């Protein structure tokens, strides 16, 4: 699929008025295949809805993995002050990576399968129709903003969670699944992974202290509390605290893992004797075993070792439509990308 840019018209008088006010612009980046095509239907309503909301901007469709980051970088270079990701966690993560270290704000219109990051940011699920979308756009642009941490994992930016072992194996199974909706696909893949994957030796170091050296089913380095379509693997993880949370699932049997798995959706697994949480600013996961898979924000990322460290206050994010700011009254120009 080729990328496409739709530049929405604004009147000349409005353009002049906004230029005098020295306001910026909003760009929308859409992954049309996110949410089993849900994002494509949202994109169809965007021209009308963004106009009704008073925040017109270019609508850019992604065509391949990594494209959202490239388009976000173009938007930044063109002078965008907010880039809105329309898709799932993968799309949001790619856009966020391009905004790291800038003053440009990340906005989210959730249209993916899991939408875990949208929940972390306090963004409600989209309701159908242009009118509801226009309201969501106004709330996103008018939301309070906050700088969030990211995690640098093997040289790549992670906004959500990364790790090695079972969760990375599940990522591979999910990518091969044809089950819909995506939330169900992840749950089925997770159960399948629990049945097939065996604990492997892993050595986990946090801030130069070895916190685990033995068999582990999975080790997750989390920036946010939730990933994997609702799994609260690290319920206390806070992307504003300058620390990463390391969740370690030890040498647990298949039967016990299957029994405990549903409780992870409520974060009630934390007290289990085979589960451990550690916190710090840097973590490494190593193993003497070959070919233990890793993932970064739900995308396959090779094999161990994995090295992660916090990049504090790295990206500006619109946190919740419940809180407004001075952005609410701004008018945004069309970016010419």
Backbone as numpy.savetxt, mean C-alpha at the origin, in Angstrom:
# Nx Ny Nz CAx CAy CAz Cx Cy Cz
-1.03 -3.33 -22.51 -1.87 -2.14 -22.51 -0.99 -0.90 -22.51
-1.31 0.03 -23.31 -0.55 1.27 -23.36 -1.09 2.26 -22.36
-0.22 3.12 -21.85 -0.66 4.17 -20.96 -1.47 5.18 -21.74
-2.44 5.79 -21.06 -3.25 6.78 -21.72 -3.41 7.96 -20.79
-3.34 9.15 -21.35 -3.52 10.36 -20.56 -4.75 11.10 -21.05
-5.66 11.43 -20.15 -6.83 12.22 -20.49 -6.68 13.57 -19.79
-6.53 14.63 -20.56 -6.37 15.96 -19.99 -7.72 16.67 -20.05
-8.26 16.91 -18.89 -9.61 17.43 -18.81 -9.60 18.95 -18.99
-10.54 19.50 -19.76 -10.52 20.92 -20.04 -10.94 21.76 -18.84
-10.29 22.91 -18.69 -10.74 23.91 -17.73 -10.86 25.22 -18.48
-11.74 26.05 -17.98 -11.96 27.31 -18.68 -10.74 28.21 -18.53
-10.54 29.09 -19.52 -9.37 29.97 -19.49 -9.42 30.90 -18.29
-10.61 31.39 -17.96 -10.71 32.30 -16.84 -10.38 31.61 -15.52
-10.84 30.37 -15.39 -10.53 29.62 -14.17 -9.04 29.35 -14.08
-8.42 29.07 -15.23 -7.00 28.77 -15.25 -6.20 29.99 -14.79
-6.55 31.16 -15.29 -5.85 32.38 -14.91 -6.02 32.66 -13.43
-7.25 32.50 -12.92 -7.51 32.77 -11.51 -6.67 31.86 -10.62
-6.58 30.57 -11.01 -5.82 29.62 -10.20 -4.33 29.91 -10.26
-3.84 30.32 -11.41 -2.43 30.63 -11.52 -2.07 31.80 -10.61
-2.96 32.80 -10.53 -2.70 33.94 -9.67 -2.68 33.52 -8.21
-3.49 32.52 -7.88 -3.53 32.05 -6.50 -2.36 31.13 -6.17
-1.58 30.76 -7.23 -0.40 29.92 -7.05 -0.74 28.57 -6.44
-1.85 27.97 -6.88 -2.25 26.67 -6.40 -1.64 25.58 -7.29
-1.62 24.36 -6.77 -1.05 23.25 -7.50 -2.09 22.47 -8.27
-1.85 21.17 -8.45 -2.78 20.36 -9.21 -2.85 18.95 -8.66
-3.90 18.26 -9.00 -4.11 16.87 -8.62 -3.97 16.00 -9.87
-3.25 14.90 -9.75 -3.16 13.92 -10.82 -3.72 12.60 -10.30
-4.41 11.88 -11.17 -5.02 10.60 -10.80 -4.31 9.48 -11.56
-3.83 8.49 -10.84 -3.18 7.34 -11.46 -4.01 6.10 -11.18
-4.48 5.46 -12.26 -5.43 4.36 -12.15 -4.79 3.06 -12.65
-4.90 2.02 -11.84 -4.54 0.68 -12.29 -5.84 0.01 -12.74
-6.10 -0.07 -14.04 -7.42 -0.51 -14.51 -7.75 -1.96 -14.20
-6.76 -2.78 -13.88 -7.04 -4.18 -13.58 -7.19 -4.43 -12.09
-7.00 -3.40 -11.27 -7.13 -3.58 -9.82 -8.56 -3.92 -9.45
-8.69 -4.73 -8.41 -10.02 -5.09 -7.94 -10.84 -5.83 -8.97
-10.16 -6.67 -9.77 -10.86 -7.43 -10.81 -11.62 -6.50 -11.75
-11.01 -5.35 -12.08 -11.61 -4.41 -13.02 -12.42 -3.31 -12.36
-12.55 -3.34 -11.02 -13.33 -2.29 -10.34 -12.73 -0.91 -10.58
-11.39 -0.84 -10.60 -10.75 0.46 -10.81 -11.07 1.02 -12.19
-11.28 0.15 -13.17 -11.62 0.63 -14.50 -12.98 1.34 -14.49
-13.94 0.81 -13.75 -15.25 1.46 -13.67 -15.16 2.79 -12.92
-14.28 2.85 -11.92 -14.06 4.12 -11.23 -13.45 5.14 -12.18
-12.50 4.70 -13.00 -11.87 5.59 -13.96 -12.87 6.19 -14.93
-13.89 5.39 -15.30 -14.91 5.89 -16.23 -15.70 7.05 -15.63
-15.84 7.05 -14.29 -16.58 8.12 -13.62 -15.70 9.30 -13.23
-14.40 9.15 -13.32 -13.49 10.19 -12.83 -13.62 11.53 -13.54
-13.73 11.58 -14.88 -13.84 12.91 -15.51 -15.00 13.73 -14.98
-16.18 13.11 -14.89 -17.36 13.83 -14.38 -17.21 14.13 -12.90
-16.77 13.13 -12.12 -16.70 13.29 -10.67 -15.65 14.32 -10.26
-14.48 14.29 -10.90 -13.44 15.25 -10.53 -13.85 16.68 -10.88
-14.58 16.82 -11.99 -15.08 18.14 -12.34 -16.10 18.64 -11.34
-17.01 17.74 -10.94 -18.03 18.12 -9.97 -17.41 18.45 -8.61
-16.31 17.76 -8.29 -15.64 18.01 -7.02 -14.81 19.29 -7.04
-14.56 19.82 -8.24 -13.73 21.02 -8.36 -12.25 20.72 -8.37
-11.89 19.46 -8.67 -10.48 19.06 -8.65 -10.16 18.25 -9.89
-10.33 18.86 -11.04 -9.98 18.20 -12.29 -8.47 17.95 -12.35
-8.11 16.92 -13.10 -6.70 16.63 -13.28 -6.51 15.53 -14.29
-5.29 15.28 -14.73 -5.03 14.21 -15.68 -5.34 12.85 -15.07
-5.90 11.97 -15.88 -6.22 10.62 -15.47 -5.29 9.70 -16.25
-4.37 9.06 -15.56 -3.32 8.28 -16.20 -3.52 6.81 -15.87
-3.61 5.97 -16.90 -3.82 4.55 -16.71 -2.49 3.80 -16.78
-2.27 2.90 -15.83 -1.06 2.09 -15.84 -1.19 0.95 -16.84
-0.05 0.51 -17.35 -0.07 -0.54 -18.34 0.79 -1.74 -18.00
1.60 -1.66 -16.92 2.48 -2.77 -16.57 2.97 -2.55 -15.14
3.46 -3.61 -14.48 3.97 -3.46 -13.12 5.07 -2.41 -13.05
4.99 -1.53 -12.06 5.96 -0.47 -11.91 5.58 0.82 -12.62
4.56 0.75 -13.48 4.18 1.92 -14.28 3.61 3.04 -13.41
2.89 2.66 -12.34 2.29 3.69 -11.48 3.37 4.58 -10.89
4.50 3.99 -10.52 5.59 4.80 -9.98 6.17 5.74 -11.02
6.30 5.26 -12.26 6.82 6.11 -13.33 5.87 7.28 -13.58
4.57 7.00 -13.63 3.59 8.06 -13.87 3.56 9.06 -12.72
3.71 8.56 -11.49 3.74 9.46 -10.35 4.95 10.38 -10.40
6.08 9.84 -10.83 7.28 10.67 -10.97 7.07 11.76 -12.01
6.41 11.42 -13.11 6.09 12.43 -14.12 5.18 13.50 -13.56
4.22 13.08 -12.74 3.29 14.05 -12.15 4.03 15.00 -11.23
4.96 14.48 -10.44 5.75 15.33 -9.55 6.56 16.33 -10.37
7.18 15.86 -11.43 7.99 16.74 -12.26 7.14 17.80 -12.95
5.86 17.48 -13.20 4.96 18.44 -13.84 4.36 19.43 -12.87
4.64 19.27 -11.58 4.17 20.24 -10.59 2.96 19.82 -9.80
2.58 18.55 -9.83 1.43 18.10 -9.05 1.71 18.29 -7.56
0.70 18.70 -6.82 0.82 18.81 -5.36 0.12 17.66 -4.67
-0.70 16.91 -5.39 -1.30 15.69 -4.86 -1.39 14.68 -6.00
-1.01 13.44 -5.71 -1.17 12.35 -6.66 -2.09 11.32 -6.01
-3.22 11.06 -6.66 -4.23 10.15 -6.11 -4.09 8.79 -6.78
-3.87 7.76 -5.99 -3.77 6.40 -6.49 -5.16 5.78 -6.49
-5.58 5.29 -7.64 -6.88 4.63 -7.78 -6.60 3.17 -8.08
-6.71 2.33 -7.07 -6.38 0.92 -7.22 -6.25 0.27 -5.87
-5.44 -0.78 -5.80 -5.23 -1.49 -4.56 -3.91 -1.13 -3.91
-3.49 -1.97 -2.97 -2.28 -1.68 -2.20 -1.03 -1.60 -3.07
-0.97 -2.43 -4.11 0.19 -2.39 -4.99 0.33 -1.06 -5.69
-0.79 -0.54 -6.18 -0.79 0.76 -6.86 -0.40 1.87 -5.89
-0.99 1.83 -4.69 -0.69 2.84 -3.68 0.80 2.81 -3.33
1.34 1.62 -3.17 2.75 1.50 -2.83 3.67 2.04 -3.90
3.35 1.77 -5.16 4.18 2.27 -6.26 4.16 3.79 -6.30
2.98 4.37 -6.15 2.86 5.83 -6.17 3.61 6.43 -4.99
3.45 5.83 -3.82 4.12 6.33 -2.63 5.63 6.34 -2.80
6.16 5.30 -3.44 7.61 5.22 -3.65 8.14 6.41 -4.44
7.34 6.88 -5.40 7.76 8.01 -6.22 7.66 9.34 -5.48
6.89 9.37 -4.40 6.67 10.62 -3.67 7.59 10.76 -2.46
8.36 9.72 -2.17 9.25 9.76 -1.01 10.22 10.94 -1.11
10.31 11.68 -0.01 11.25 12.81 0.05 10.75 14.08 -0.59
9.50 14.07 -1.08 8.92 15.27 -1.67 7.83 15.83 -0.76
7.31 16.99 -1.11 6.19 17.57 -0.36 4.86 17.21 -0.99
4.88 16.45 -2.08 3.65 16.06 -2.77 2.87 15.06 -1.92
1.57 15.25 -1.83 0.72 14.41 -0.99 0.17 13.22 -1.76
0.18 12.07 -1.11 -0.43 10.86 -1.64 -1.88 10.80 -1.20
-2.79 10.68 -2.17 -4.20 10.44 -1.88 -4.59 9.06 -2.35
-5.64 8.49 -1.77 -6.05 7.13 -2.12 -7.55 7.08 -2.36
-7.92 6.55 -3.53 -9.30 6.17 -3.81 -9.29 4.65 -3.94
-9.70 3.91 -2.90 -9.51 2.47 -2.86 -10.38 1.74 -3.89
-9.74 1.01 -4.79 -10.46 0.28 -5.83 -9.80 -1.06 -6.10
-9.11 -1.59 -5.10 -8.43 -2.87 -5.26 -9.17 -3.99 -4.56
-8.42 -5.05 -4.27 -9.02 -6.21 -3.62 -9.00 -6.10 -2.11
-7.81 -5.91 -1.53 -7.70 -5.85 -0.09 -7.88 -4.46 0.47
-7.25 -3.47 -0.15 -7.33 -2.07 0.29 -6.91 -1.89 1.74
-5.88 -2.62 2.16 -5.42 -2.50 3.55 -4.87 -1.12 3.84
-4.11 -0.55 2.91 -3.53 0.77 3.16 -4.60 1.84 3.27
-5.66 1.72 2.48 -6.76 2.68 2.59 -7.36 2.65 3.99
-7.51 1.45 4.55 -8.04 1.36 5.92 -7.08 1.99 6.92
-5.78 1.77 6.73 -4.79 2.37 7.62 -4.88 3.88 7.57
-5.13 4.43 6.37 -5.22 5.87 6.20 -6.58 6.42 6.61
-7.51 5.56 7.00 -8.84 6.00 7.41 -9.76 6.32 6.25
-9.46 5.80 5.06 -10.27 6.08 3.87 -11.34 5.00 3.73
-12.57 5.42 3.60 -13.68 4.48 3.50 -13.77 3.88 2.11
-14.38 2.68 1.99 -14.59 2.09 0.66 -15.40 3.01 -0.23
-15.12 2.97 -1.54 -15.85 3.82 -2.49 -17.26 3.30 -2.68
-18.20 4.21 -2.70 -19.57 3.87 -3.06 -19.73 4.09 -4.56
-20.63 3.35 -5.21 -20.76 3.46 -6.67 -21.37 4.78 -7.11
-21.00 5.20 -8.34 -21.61 6.37 -8.96 -20.76 7.61 -8.89
-20.92 8.51 -9.88 -20.12 9.74 -9.94 -20.33 10.67 -8.74
-21.54 10.74 -8.22 -21.79 11.66 -7.10 -21.01 11.22 -5.86
-21.04 9.92 -5.57 -20.30 9.42 -4.42 -18.79 9.57 -4.64
-18.35 9.38 -5.87 -16.93 9.53 -6.18 -16.50 10.98 -6.03
-17.35 11.92 -6.45 -17.04 13.34 -6.29 -16.87 13.70 -4.82
-17.73 13.15 -3.97 -17.62 13.39 -2.54 -16.31 12.82 -2.00
-15.96 11.61 -2.45 -14.71 10.99 -2.00 -13.50 11.82 -2.42
-13.55 12.39 -3.62 -12.45 13.23 -4.09 -12.32 14.48 -3.23
-13.45 15.13 -2.96 -13.41 16.33 -2.11 -12.86 15.99 -0.73
-13.25 14.85 -0.18 -12.78 14.46 1.14 -11.28 14.14 1.11
-10.83 13.52 0.03 -9.42 13.17 -0.07 -8.55 14.43 -0.18
-8.95 15.34 -1.05 -8.17 16.57 -1.23 -8.24 17.44 0.02
-9.37 17.40 0.73 -9.53 18.22 1.92 -9.07 17.57 3.21
-8.54 16.35 3.13 -8.15 15.63 4.34 -6.92 16.24 4.99
-6.76 16.00 6.27 -5.52 16.39 6.93 -4.40 15.53 6.38
-3.21 16.04 6.37 -2.08 15.28 5.86 -1.10 14.98 6.99
-0.35 13.91 6.80 0.61 13.51 7.81 1.77 12.79 7.12
2.96 13.05 7.59 4.12 12.37 7.02 4.28 11.00 7.68
4.38 9.97 6.85 4.51 8.61 7.33 5.89 8.04 7.03
6.28 7.07 7.85 7.52 6.36 7.61 7.36 5.41 6.42
8.46 5.09 5.79 8.53 3.95 4.88 9.65 3.06 5.38
9.76 1.88 4.80 10.84 0.97 5.13 11.62 0.67 3.85
12.92 0.80 3.90 13.76 0.45 2.77 14.14 -1.03 2.90
13.68 -1.84 1.96 13.88 -3.28 2.02 14.72 -3.71 0.81
15.93 -4.15 1.08 16.84 -4.55 0.00 16.91 -3.48 -1.09
16.93 -2.22 -0.64 17.06 -1.10 -1.56 15.76 -0.61 -2.16
14.64 -1.26 -1.86 13.34 -0.85 -2.39 12.47 -0.27 -1.28
11.52 0.58 -1.66 10.64 1.20 -0.68 9.44 0.31 -0.38
9.18 0.12 0.91 8.00 -0.60 1.38 7.17 0.33 2.23
5.89 0.42 1.93 4.99 1.24 2.73 4.22 0.39 3.73
4.12 -0.90 3.45 3.21 -1.76 4.19 3.95 -2.84 4.97
4.28 -3.94 4.33 4.95 -5.04 5.02 5.73 -5.89 4.02
6.82 -6.45 4.50 7.65 -7.33 3.69 8.08 -8.50 4.57
8.63 -9.54 3.95 9.06 -10.64 4.78 9.51 -11.83 3.99
9.78 -12.92 4.73 10.24 -14.15 4.11 9.54 -15.35 4.72
9.39 -16.39 3.91 8.76 -17.62 4.38 7.34 -17.77 3.86
6.45 -18.16 4.76 5.08 -18.49 4.36 4.38 -17.37 3.60
4.44 -16.12 4.12 3.68 -15.05 3.48 4.17 -14.78 2.06
5.49 -14.94 1.84 6.01 -14.78 0.49 5.57 -15.93 -0.42
5.51 -17.13 0.14 5.02 -18.28 -0.63 3.55 -18.10 -0.99
2.78 -17.56 -0.06 1.36 -17.28 -0.32 1.21 -16.23 -1.41
2.12 -15.26 -1.43 2.10 -14.24 -2.48 2.21 -14.89 -3.85
3.08 -15.88 -3.98 3.24 -16.59 -5.25 1.97 -17.35 -5.61
1.39 -18.04 -4.64 0.15 -18.79 -4.90 -0.98 -17.85 -5.30
-1.07 -16.71 -4.63 -2.15 -15.76 -4.94 -2.00 -15.20 -6.35
-0.76 -14.95 -6.77 -0.55 -14.39 -8.10 -0.96 -15.38 -9.19
-0.98 -16.65 -8.86 -1.36 -17.68 -9.83 -2.84 -18.05 -9.75
-3.53 -17.51 -8.75 -4.92 -17.89 -8.52 -5.88 -17.16 -9.46
-6.93 -17.86 -9.87 -7.98 -17.25 -10.67 -9.26 -17.03 -9.85
-9.15 -17.24 -8.55 -10.32 -17.09 -7.67 -10.65 -15.60 -7.52
-11.93 -15.29 -7.54 -12.42 -13.94 -7.31 -13.51 -13.99 -6.25
-13.63 -12.96 -5.40 -12.87 -11.72 -5.39 -11.47 -11.91 -4.82
-10.61 -10.89 -4.93 -9.24 -11.01 -4.47 -9.11 -11.37 -2.99
-10.03 -10.87 -2.15 -9.96 -11.19 -0.73 -10.08 -12.69 -0.52
-11.00 -13.33 -1.25 -11.17 -14.77 -1.15 -9.94 -15.50 -1.70
-9.37 -14.96 -2.78 -8.17 -15.56 -3.37 -7.04 -15.59 -2.36
-6.87 -14.52 -1.59 -5.80 -14.49 -0.61 -6.07 -15.50 0.50
-7.31 -15.56 0.99 -7.64 -16.50 2.07 -7.40 -17.94 1.64
-7.83 -18.28 0.42 -7.63 -19.64 -0.09 -6.15 -19.93 -0.27
-5.41 -18.96 -0.80 -3.97 -19.14 -0.99 -3.26 -19.30 0.35
-3.71 -18.56 1.36 -3.10 -18.65 2.67 -3.30 -20.03 3.28
-4.51 -20.55 3.18 -4.79 -21.89 3.71 -3.98 -22.93 2.95
-3.93 -22.79 1.63 -3.13 -23.71 0.82 -1.66 -23.64 1.20
-1.17 -22.44 1.43 0.21 -22.27 1.83 0.51 -22.89 3.18
-0.43 -22.74 4.12 -0.26 -23.33 5.44 -0.14 -24.85 5.36
-0.86 -25.44 4.42 -0.83 -26.89 4.26 0.49 -27.34 3.63
1.01 -26.54 2.68 2.19 -26.96 1.91 3.53 -26.51 2.49
3.57 -25.31 3.07 4.85 -24.74 3.47 5.29 -25.28 4.83
6.54 -25.59 4.94 7.11 -26.08 6.19 8.03 -25.02 6.80
8.09 -24.95 8.14 9.03 -24.01 8.77 10.46 -24.27 8.32
11.23 -23.20 8.18 12.63 -23.28 7.80 13.46 -22.51 8.83
14.74 -22.80 8.86 15.60 -22.07 9.77 15.74 -20.62 9.31
15.55 -19.68 10.23 15.75 -18.26 9.96 16.39 -17.60 11.16
17.28 -16.70 10.86 17.95 -15.91 11.90 17.52 -14.46 11.73
16.93 -13.92 12.79 16.35 -12.57 12.72 17.12 -11.66 13.68
17.62 -10.57 13.15 18.36 -9.60 13.95 17.63 -8.26 13.90
17.41 -7.66 15.07 16.76 -6.35 15.16 17.68 -5.42 15.95
18.10 -4.35 15.32 19.03 -3.39 15.94 20.24 -4.10 16.53
20.84 -4.98 15.73 22.08 -5.70 16.07 21.91 -6.74 17.17
20.68 -7.05 17.55 20.42 -8.09 18.55 19.70 -9.24 17.86
20.22 -10.46 18.00 19.57 -11.63 17.42 18.35 -11.97 18.29
17.16 -11.84 17.72 15.93 -12.08 18.47 15.33 -13.44 18.16
15.81 -14.08 17.09 15.34 -15.44 16.76 16.40 -16.14 15.93
16.71 -17.37 16.30 17.66 -18.17 15.54 17.21 -19.62 15.61
16.30 -19.98 14.71 15.72 -21.31 14.72 14.65 -21.42 13.65
13.86 -22.48 13.73 12.80 -22.69 12.73 11.72 -21.63 12.86
11.23 -21.18 11.72 10.15 -20.20 11.70 9.28 -20.44 10.48
8.00 -20.28 10.66 7.08 -20.42 9.54 7.14 -19.18 8.66
7.25 -18.01 9.28 7.31 -16.75 8.54 7.85 -15.66 9.43
8.50 -14.69 8.79 8.94 -13.48 9.48 8.50 -12.29 8.64
7.79 -11.37 9.28 7.25 -10.20 8.59 7.80 -8.92 9.20
8.29 -8.02 8.36 8.73 -6.70 8.79 7.64 -5.71 8.40
6.96 -5.17 9.39 5.74 -4.39 9.14 5.93 -2.91 9.46
5.39 -2.09 8.58 5.29 -0.66 8.81 3.90 -0.29 9.27
2.91 -1.04 8.78 1.51 -0.83 9.14 0.96 -2.10 9.78
-0.16 -1.99 10.43 -0.69 -3.11 11.21 -1.28 -4.22 10.35
-1.76 -3.87 9.16 -2.55 -4.81 8.37 -1.98 -4.99 6.97
-2.02 -6.23 6.50 -1.65 -6.53 5.12 -2.36 -7.80 4.72
-2.18 -8.22 3.46 -2.76 -9.49 3.02 -4.26 -9.54 3.10
-4.95 -8.47 2.69 -6.42 -8.43 2.67 -7.03 -8.59 4.05
-6.45 -7.88 5.03 -7.09 -7.81 6.33 -6.38 -8.51 7.47
-5.22 -9.13 7.21 -4.48 -9.81 8.27 -3.77 -8.79 9.16
-4.11 -8.78 10.44 -3.48 -7.85 11.39 -2.27 -8.53 12.02
-1.25 -8.71 11.20 -0.08 -9.47 11.63 0.68 -8.75 12.75
0.67 -7.43 12.74 1.36 -6.64 13.77 0.41 -5.55 14.23
-0.53 -5.87 15.11 -1.62 -4.94 15.45 -1.18 -3.59 15.99
0.00 -3.52 16.60 0.44 -2.26 17.18 1.36 -1.46 16.27
1.62 -1.96 15.06 2.51 -1.23 14.15 1.94 0.14 13.82
2.80 1.14 13.87 2.39 2.53 13.66 3.35 3.17 12.65
2.86 3.57 11.47 3.75 4.13 10.45 4.22 5.55 10.73
3.97 6.04 11.96 4.45 7.38 12.31 5.44 7.36 13.47
5.81 6.18 13.95 6.61 6.11 15.18 8.11 5.97 14.94
8.55 5.92 13.68 9.97 5.82 13.40 10.55 4.45 13.67
9.70 3.42 13.81 10.18 2.08 14.07 9.47 1.08 13.17
10.08 -0.07 12.97 9.45 -1.16 12.27 9.10 -2.26 13.28
8.06 -3.01 12.98 7.64 -4.12 13.84 7.97 -5.43 13.13
8.64 -6.32 13.82 9.03 -7.61 13.26 8.19 -8.71 13.90
7.37 -9.36 13.08 6.48 -10.42 13.56 7.07 -11.77 13.18
7.28 -12.61 14.16 7.92 -13.91 13.95 6.96 -15.02 14.33
6.62 -15.86 13.36 5.82 -17.06 13.62 6.79 -18.23 13.66
6.92 -18.85 14.82 7.94 -19.86 15.02 7.60 -21.22 14.44
8.17 -22.24 15.03 8.03 -23.62 14.55 6.68 -24.17 15.01
5.67 -23.93 14.22 4.31 -24.30 14.56 3.82 -25.40 13.62
3.03 -26.31 14.13 2.53 -27.41 13.30 1.47 -26.92 12.33
1.24 -27.69 11.27 0.21 -27.33 10.30 -1.16 -27.22 10.96
-1.49 -28.20 11.78 -2.81 -28.21 12.42 -3.00 -26.98 13.30
-1.97 -26.65 14.08 -2.07 -25.48 14.96 -2.10 -24.19 14.15
-1.32 -24.12 13.06 -1.32 -22.93 12.22 -2.69 -22.70 11.59
-3.32 -23.78 11.12 -4.66 -23.66 10.53 -5.67 -23.24 11.59
-5.49 -23.71 12.82 -6.42 -23.34 13.89 -6.29 -21.86 14.26
-5.05 -21.38 14.28 -4.80 -20.00 14.72 -5.07 -18.99 13.61
-4.92 -19.41 12.36 -4.97 -18.47 11.23 -6.16 -17.51 11.27
-7.41 -17.95 11.50 -8.53 -16.99 11.49 -8.38 -15.87 12.52
-7.69 -16.13 13.63 -7.56 -15.11 14.66 -6.66 -13.96 14.24
-5.83 -14.18 13.20 -4.93 -13.13 12.74 -5.72 -11.96 12.16
-6.90 -12.23 11.63 -7.72 -11.15 11.07 -8.19 -10.17 12.14
-8.23 -10.62 13.40 -8.59 -9.73 14.51 -7.39 -9.35 15.36
-6.21 -9.82 14.98 -5.02 -9.53 15.76 -4.97 -10.26 17.08
-5.73 -11.35 17.22 -5.81 -12.07 18.48 -4.77 -13.18 18.61
-3.87 -13.27 17.65 -2.83 -14.30 17.67 -1.63 -13.89 18.52
-1.60 -12.63 18.94 -0.41 -12.06 19.55 0.02 -12.83 20.81
-0.90 -13.34 21.58 -0.54 -14.04 22.80 -0.12 -15.49 22.60
-0.11 -15.96 21.36 0.24 -17.36 21.11 1.73 -17.60 21.43
2.06 -18.73 22.07 3.45 -18.97 22.46 4.44 -19.09 21.31
3.94 -19.36 20.10 4.83 -19.49 18.94 4.94 -18.18 18.16
4.37 -17.12 18.71 4.40 -15.83 18.01 5.20 -14.83 18.85
6.02 -14.03 18.16 6.81 -13.03 18.86 6.86 -11.74 18.05
6.83 -10.63 18.75 6.97 -9.31 18.13 8.23 -8.64 18.66
8.98 -8.01 17.76 10.14 -7.21 18.16 10.05 -5.88 17.42
10.66 -4.85 17.98 10.60 -3.52 17.37 11.99 -2.91 17.34
12.22 -2.10 16.29 13.50 -1.42 16.17 13.51 -0.57 14.93
14.70 -0.15 14.54 14.84 0.69 13.35 15.46 -0.05 12.18
16.08 -1.21 12.45 16.69 -2.01 11.38 16.51 -3.48 11.71
16.26 -4.27 10.67 16.09 -5.71 10.86 16.68 -6.46 9.67
17.22 -7.63 9.95 17.70 -8.51 8.88 17.12 -9.90 9.11
16.82 -10.57 8.00 16.37 -11.96 8.03 17.33 -12.75 7.16
17.95 -13.75 7.75 18.92 -14.58 7.04 18.56 -16.05 7.25
19.16 -16.93 6.44 18.90 -18.35 6.59 20.04 -19.16 5.97
20.26 -20.33 6.57 21.19 -21.27 5.97 20.52 -22.12 4.90
19.19 -22.05 4.86 18.43 -22.79 3.85 18.39 -21.98 2.55
18.41 -22.68 1.44 18.40 -22.01 0.14 16.97 -21.72 -0.31
16.85 -20.65 -1.07 15.62 -20.35 -1.81 14.39 -20.13 -0.94
14.55 -19.49 0.21 13.38 -19.07 0.98 12.87 -17.78 0.34
11.62 -17.78 -0.16 11.13 -16.62 -0.91 10.87 -15.42 -0.02
10.94 -14.25 -0.63 10.62 -13.00 0.06 9.58 -12.23 -0.75
8.96 -11.27 -0.08 8.03 -10.37 -0.77 8.21 -8.96 -0.21
7.88 -7.99 -1.02 7.86 -6.59 -0.59 6.49 -6.03 -0.94
5.73 -5.70 0.08 4.37 -5.18 -0.10 3.53 -6.10 -1.00
3.65 -7.41 -0.79 2.82 -8.35 -1.51 3.27 -8.70 -2.90
4.45 -8.26 -3.29 5.01 -8.61 -4.60 6.26 -9.44 -4.39
6.39 -10.54 -5.15 7.54 -11.41 -5.02 8.83 -10.62 -5.20
9.83 -10.91 -4.35 11.05 -10.10 -4.36 12.31 -10.96 -4.19
12.32 -12.13 -4.80 13.51 -12.96 -4.74 13.54 -13.83 -3.50
14.74 -14.06 -2.96 14.92 -14.94 -1.82 15.74 -14.24 -0.74
15.75 -14.84 0.46 16.57 -14.30 1.54 18.04 -14.28 1.14
18.83 -13.33 1.73 18.55 -12.52 2.91 17.73 -11.27 2.61
17.18 -10.70 3.68 16.39 -9.48 3.58 16.92 -8.50 4.61
17.18 -7.29 4.16 17.67 -6.23 5.03 16.70 -5.06 4.97
16.27 -4.58 6.14 15.26 -3.52 6.18 15.63 -2.46 7.21
15.38 -1.21 6.87 15.56 -0.14 7.85 14.52 0.95 7.61
14.21 1.68 8.66 13.17 2.71 8.61 13.68 3.95 7.89
12.82 4.51 7.06 13.05 5.83 6.47 11.99 6.74 7.08
12.29 7.44 8.17 11.25 8.15 8.93 10.68 9.35 8.19
9.36 9.54 8.38 8.65 10.71 7.85 8.98 10.93 6.37
8.87 9.88 5.61 9.36 9.91 4.23 8.34 10.37 3.22
7.04 10.17 3.49 6.03 10.47 2.48 4.83 11.14 3.12
4.27 12.12 2.41 3.11 12.87 2.91 1.83 12.20 2.42
0.92 11.89 3.34 -0.28 11.12 3.01 -1.52 11.83 3.52
-2.59 11.83 2.71 -3.91 12.30 3.15 -4.51 11.18 4.00
-4.65 11.41 5.30 -4.95 10.33 6.23 -6.43 9.96 6.34
-7.34 10.93 6.37 -8.74 10.58 6.59 -9.65 11.66 6.09
-10.79 11.24 5.49 -11.76 12.22 5.02 -12.51 12.88 6.15
-12.36 12.38 7.38 -13.06 12.95 8.52 -12.43 14.27 8.98
-11.18 14.48 8.60 -10.46 15.67 9.04 -10.18 16.56 7.84
-10.53 17.81 7.95 -10.32 18.74 6.86 -9.17 19.68 7.18
-8.69 20.34 6.15 -7.60 21.29 6.31 -7.79 22.41 5.31
-6.80 23.27 5.25 -6.88 24.39 4.33 -6.89 23.92 2.88
-6.49 22.66 2.62 -6.52 22.16 1.25 -7.93 22.12 0.69
-8.93 22.03 1.59 -10.30 21.84 1.15 -10.79 22.97 0.26
-10.29 24.17 0.48 -10.78 25.30 -0.27 -9.97 25.59 -1.52
-8.93 24.80 -1.79 -8.08 25.06 -2.94 -8.70 24.57 -4.23
-8.37 25.20 -5.31 -8.74 24.74 -6.65 -7.46 24.30 -7.33
-7.54 23.22 -8.10 -6.33 22.63 -8.68 -6.37 22.71 -10.20
-5.25 23.05 -10.78 -5.10 23.13 -12.23 -4.86 21.77 -12.83
-5.05 21.67 -14.12 -4.70 20.46 -14.85 -3.18 20.40 -15.02
-2.57 19.28 -14.66 -1.13 19.09 -14.92 -0.96 18.62 -16.36
-0.04 19.19 -17.05 0.27 18.76 -18.41 1.45 17.80 -18.35
1.17 16.53 -18.34 2.23 15.54 -18.20 2.73 15.07 -19.54
